[in-house]
Every structure is written in C-alpha cells, then in structure tokens.
C-alpha cells in the first residue's frame, strides 16, 4: 500500500508542473485574445467601423471636448445675453392705452426688451421680456413664458396701432401725449 501512495505522490509531482504550465500558457493566451477583443471593441466604439459591420449606435462625442480642441469656447448652462433683435425706432418709448380705471403702460426699449404693467386696477399681470418689431410685424416673449405677436402701424406723431392676441388697440406715446389746456390751480 505504501508504494502505491508513494507512486501516486511521484506521479502527481511529475504531472503538477505540466498542468501548471498548461494553465499558465492558456491564461497567457486568453489574455492576448481578451486584449485583442477589447481593442477591437474600443476601435468599433470610437470609429463605428466594426468587424461585423457598422455599429448600430453612432459614437457620441462631448461637445465641450470638440470645442476645446478646435479653439472655440465651450457652451455653458449659464444664461447667454440675448441675441440682437430688430426694433423699429418708431416703436421705442413708453406707450399708454387708456382704459376706464387707468392706462395700460408698455415700455419698449431700443435693446429689444420691454416692460408692461396696468394702472387700471383690472388685475392684468405685469410682465417683461424681449421685444422685436420690424416691417409691420412685432413679437414679444415674457420671462414668464407668455408670448404675443401681431402687426403694427405707426401713425405720426404719437400713435401705435397694434394687433395681437387681445385684438387691436391704439397706444399713445407717453411723452408726446397732449397736455391739458387747464391751468393748475
């Protein structure tokens, strides 16, 4: 019995290095194959050129990476200044629309911004935002999301007839409105 165990141990001692060498060799070959597969997958992801045909997903590139590598500034999530807009000089100024309880007031600025408020006590909410007007067409977009647009006609010296969502109205230029003939007492 003892020789059998001794022979068994001798056989195992001869086989173990062979098995170990096979395992290491197989592992080394597996790493090379795995490395090649990883390299092919990376190339496929980066270029879209795959051994099995074009990849169904196009590679996505970070726009900031592209901008930085083409010497252009990266876009940010910060609010950008408004783009220049066209504002007909005839529409610039403070306009009033007379109503029963008081006027609506619409301030239009050269820089393409506006402000609106009501002095009529009618509950019309104030708003402000961007404004453009040219060639008889106007539009505005409030910071609250409200938008309106339409047509306009300037009648010299002090009237702006504008049509929009609420209908047509004749706005009077605040600085040019007629002064009362009554003397202050």
The 8 nearest C-alpha neighbors of each residue, nearest first, counted from 0:
[[1, 3, 2, 4, 5, 6, 7, 8],
 [0, 2, 4, 3, 5, 6, 7, 8],
 [3, 1, 5, 4, 0, 6, 7, 8],
 [2, 4, 6, 0, 1, 5, 7, 8],
 [5, 3, 7, 1, 2, 6, 8, 0],
 [4, 6, 2, 8, 3, 7, 1, 9],
 [7, 5, 9, 3, 4, 8, 2, 10],
 [6, 8, 4, 10, 5, 9, 3, 11],
 [7, 9, 11, 5, 6, 10, 4, 12],
 [10, 8, 6, 12, 7, 11, 5, 13],
 [9, 11, 7, 13, 12, 8, 6, 14],
 [12, 10, 14, 8, 13, 9, 15, 7],
 [11, 13, 9, 10, 15, 14, 8, 16],
 [14, 12, 10, 11, 15, 9, 16, 17],
 [13, 15, 11, 17, 12, 16, 10, 18],
 [14, 16, 18, 12, 17, 13, 11, 19],
 [17, 15, 19, 18, 14, 20, 13, 12],
 [16, 18, 20, 14, 19, 15, 21, 13],
 [19, 17, 21, 15, 20, 16, 22, 14],
 [18, 20, 16, 22, 17, 21, 15, 23],
 [21, 19, 17, 23, 22, 18, 16, 24],
 [22, 20, 18, 24, 19, 23, 25, 17],
 [21, 23, 25, 19, 20, 24, 26, 18],
 [24, 22, 26, 20, 25, 21, 27, 19],
 [23, 25, 27, 21, 26, 22, 20, 28],
 [24, 26, 28, 22, 27, 23, 21, 29],
 [27, 25, 29, 23, 28, 24, 22, 30],
 [28, 26, 24, 30, 25, 29, 23, 31],
 [27, 29, 25, 31, 26, 30, 24, 32],
 [28, 30, 26, 32, 27, 31, 33, 25],
 [31, 29, 33, 27, 28, 32, 34, 26],
 [30, 32, 34, 28, 33, 29, 35, 27],
 [33, 31, 35, 29, 34, 30, 36, 28],
 [32, 34, 30, 36, 35, 31, 29, 37],
 [35, 33, 31, 37, 32, 36, 30, 38],
 [34, 36, 38, 32, 33, 37, 39, 31],
 [37, 35, 33, 39, 34, 38, 40, 32],
 [36, 38, 40, 34, 39, 35, 41, 33],
 [37, 39, 35, 41, 36, 40, 34, 42],
 [40, 38, 36, 42, 37, 41, 43, 35],
 [39, 41, 43, 37, 42, 38, 44, 36],
 [42, 40, 44, 38, 43, 39, 45, 37],
 [41, 43, 39, 45, 40, 44, 46, 38],
 [42, 44, 49, 47, 40, 48, 41, 46],
 [45, 43, 41, 42, 47, 46, 58, 40],
 [46, 44, 42, 43, 47, 41, 58, 48],
 [47, 45, 48, 43, 44, 42, 58, 49],
 [46, 48, 43, 54, 44, 53, 45, 49],
 [49, 47, 43, 46, 53, 52, 50, 54],
 [48, 50, 43, 52, 51, 53, 47, 54],
 [49, 51, 52, 48, 43, 39, 53, 40],
 [50, 52, 49, 53, 54, 48, 43, 39],
 [53, 51, 49, 50, 54, 48, 47, 55],
 [54, 52, 48, 49, 47, 55, 51, 50],
 [53, 55, 56, 47, 52, 49, 57, 48],
 [56, 54, 53, 57, 47, 52, 58, 49],
 [57, 55, 54, 58, 47, 44, 53, 59],
 [58, 56, 59, 47, 55, 54, 44, 46],
 [59, 57, 44, 45, 56, 60, 47, 46],
 [60, 58, 57, 61, 45, 56, 62, 44],
 [61, 59, 62, 58, 64, 65, 63, 45],
 [60, 62, 64, 63, 65, 59, 66, 67],
 [63, 61, 65, 64, 66, 60, 73, 74],
 [62, 64, 66, 73, 61, 65, 67, 74],
 [65, 63, 61, 67, 62, 66, 68, 60],
 [64, 66, 62, 68, 63, 67, 69, 61],
 [67, 65, 71, 63, 69, 68, 73, 64],
 [68, 66, 64, 70, 65, 69, 71, 63],
 [67, 69, 65, 66, 70, 64, 71, 63],
 [68, 70, 66, 67, 71, 65, 64, 72],
 [71, 69, 67, 68, 66, 72, 65, 73],
 [70, 72, 66, 69, 67, 73, 68, 65],
 [73, 71, 66, 74, 67, 70, 63, 69],
 [72, 74, 63, 66, 75, 71, 67, 62],
 [75, 73, 72, 76, 63, 62, 66, 77],
 [76, 74, 77, 73, 78, 79, 63, 72],
 [75, 77, 78, 74, 79, 73, 63, 80],
 [76, 78, 75, 79, 74, 80, 73, 81],
 [79, 77, 76, 80, 75, 81, 74, 82],
 [78, 80, 77, 81, 76, 82, 75, 74],
 [81, 79, 82, 78, 83, 77, 129, 110],
 [82, 80, 79, 83, 129, 84, 111, 78],
 [81, 83, 84, 80, 79, 111, 110, 85],
 [84, 82, 81, 85, 111, 110, 80, 86],
 [85, 83, 111, 131, 82, 86, 110, 130],
 [84, 86, 131, 132, 133, 87, 83, 111],
 [85, 87, 132, 131, 88, 133, 111, 109],
 [86, 88, 133, 132, 89, 90, 85, 91],
 [89, 87, 91, 90, 86, 109, 92, 132],
 [88, 90, 87, 91, 153, 92, 86, 159],
 [91, 89, 88, 87, 92, 107, 86, 159],
 [92, 90, 107, 88, 108, 89, 109, 87],
 [93, 91, 107, 106, 94, 90, 108, 172],
 [92, 94, 106, 173, 105, 172, 107, 95],
 [93, 95, 172, 105, 173, 171, 170, 104],
 [96, 94, 104, 171, 170, 103, 102, 173],
 [95, 97, 170, 103, 102, 171, 98, 104],
 [98, 96, 102, 95, 101, 103, 99, 170],
 [97, 99, 102, 101, 100, 96, 119, 103],
 [98, 100, 101, 119, 97, 102, 120, 121],
 [101, 99, 119, 98, 120, 102, 118, 121],
 [102, 100, 119, 118, 98, 99, 97, 103],
 [103, 101, 97, 98, 96, 118, 119, 95],
 [102, 104, 117, 96, 95, 118, 116, 97],
 [105, 103, 95, 116, 115, 94, 117, 102],
 [106, 104, 115, 94, 93, 114, 95, 107],
 [105, 107, 93, 114, 113, 92, 94, 115],
 [108, 106, 113, 91, 92, 112, 93, 105],
 [107, 109, 112, 91, 110, 111, 113, 92],
 [110, 108, 111, 91, 86, 107, 88, 112],
 [111, 109, 108, 112, 83, 84, 86, 130],
 [112, 110, 130, 109, 129, 84, 108, 131],
 [113, 111, 129, 130, 108, 128, 110, 107],
 [112, 114, 107, 106, 127, 128, 108, 130],
 [115, 113, 127, 106, 105, 126, 128, 107],
 [114, 116, 105, 126, 125, 104, 127, 106],
 [117, 115, 125, 104, 103, 118, 124, 105],
 [118, 116, 103, 119, 104, 123, 102, 125],
 [117, 119, 101, 102, 120, 103, 116, 100],
 [120, 118, 101, 100, 121, 117, 102, 98],
 [119, 121, 118, 122, 100, 117, 101, 123],
 [122, 120, 119, 123, 117, 100, 118, 124],
 [121, 123, 120, 124, 117, 119, 125, 118],
 [122, 124, 121, 117, 125, 116, 120, 119],
 [125, 123, 122, 126, 116, 117, 115, 121],
 [124, 126, 116, 115, 123, 117, 127, 114],
 [127, 125, 115, 114, 141, 124, 116, 128],
 [128, 126, 114, 141, 113, 115, 142, 125],
 [127, 129, 141, 142, 112, 140, 113, 130],
 [128, 130, 112, 140, 111, 139, 113, 141],
 [131, 129, 139, 111, 112, 138, 113, 140],
 [130, 132, 86, 85, 138, 137, 111, 84],
 [133, 131, 137, 86, 87, 136, 85, 138],
 [132, 134, 87, 135, 136, 86, 85, 137],
 [133, 135, 136, 132, 87, 137, 151, 150],
 [134, 136, 151, 150, 133, 152, 137, 132],
 [137, 135, 150, 133, 132, 134, 149, 151],
 [138, 136, 132, 148, 149, 131, 150, 133],
 [139, 137, 148, 131, 147, 130, 149, 132],
 [138, 140, 130, 129, 147, 146, 148, 131],
 [139, 141, 146, 129, 128, 145, 144, 142],
 [142, 140, 128, 145, 143, 127, 144, 126],
 [141, 143, 128, 144, 127, 140, 145, 126],
 [142, 144, 141, 145, 126, 127, 140, 128],
 [145, 143, 141, 142, 146, 140, 128, 126],
 [146, 144, 141, 143, 140, 147, 142, 139],
 [147, 145, 140, 139, 141, 144, 148, 138],
 [146, 148, 139, 138, 164, 163, 140, 145],
 [149, 147, 138, 163, 137, 139, 146, 150],
 [150, 148, 163, 162, 137, 136, 138, 151],
 [149, 151, 136, 162, 135, 161, 137, 163],
 [152, 150, 161, 135, 160, 136, 162, 153],
 [151, 153, 160, 159, 135, 154, 161, 150],
 [152, 154, 159, 158, 155, 160, 151, 89],
 [155, 153, 158, 159, 156, 152, 157, 160],
 [156, 154, 157, 153, 158, 159, 89, 152],
 [155, 157, 154, 158, 175, 153, 172, 159],
 [158, 156, 172, 155, 171, 175, 154, 159],
 [159, 157, 171, 154, 170, 153, 172, 155],
 [160, 158, 153, 170, 169, 152, 161, 154],
 [159, 161, 169, 152, 151, 168, 170, 153],
 [162, 160, 151, 167, 168, 150, 159, 152],
 [161, 163, 167, 149, 150, 166, 151, 168],
 [164, 162, 149, 166, 148, 165, 147, 167],
 [163, 165, 166, 147, 148, 162, 149, 167],
 [166, 164, 163, 167, 162, 168, 147, 161],
 [167, 165, 163, 162, 164, 168, 161, 149],
 [168, 166, 162, 161, 163, 160, 165, 169],
 [167, 169, 161, 160, 170, 162, 166, 96],
 [168, 170, 160, 159, 158, 171, 161, 96],
 [169, 171, 96, 159, 95, 158, 94, 160],
 [172, 170, 158, 95, 94, 157, 173, 96],
 [171, 173, 94, 157, 175, 174, 93, 176],
 [172, 174, 94, 93, 176, 175, 95, 171],
 [175, 173, 172, 176, 93, 92, 94, 157],
 [174, 176, 172, 173, 157, 177, 156, 171],
 [177, 175, 173, 174, 172, 178, 171, 157],
 [178, 176, 175, 179, 174, 180, 173, 157],
 [177, 179, 176, 180, 175, 181, 174, 182],
 [178, 180, 181, 177, 182, 176, 183, 175],
 [181, 179, 182, 178, 177, 183, 184, 176],
 [182, 180, 179, 183, 178, 184, 177, 176],
 [181, 183, 184, 180, 179, 178, 177, 176],
 [182, 184, 181, 180, 179, 178, 177, 176],
 [183, 182, 181, 180, 179, 178, 177, 176]]
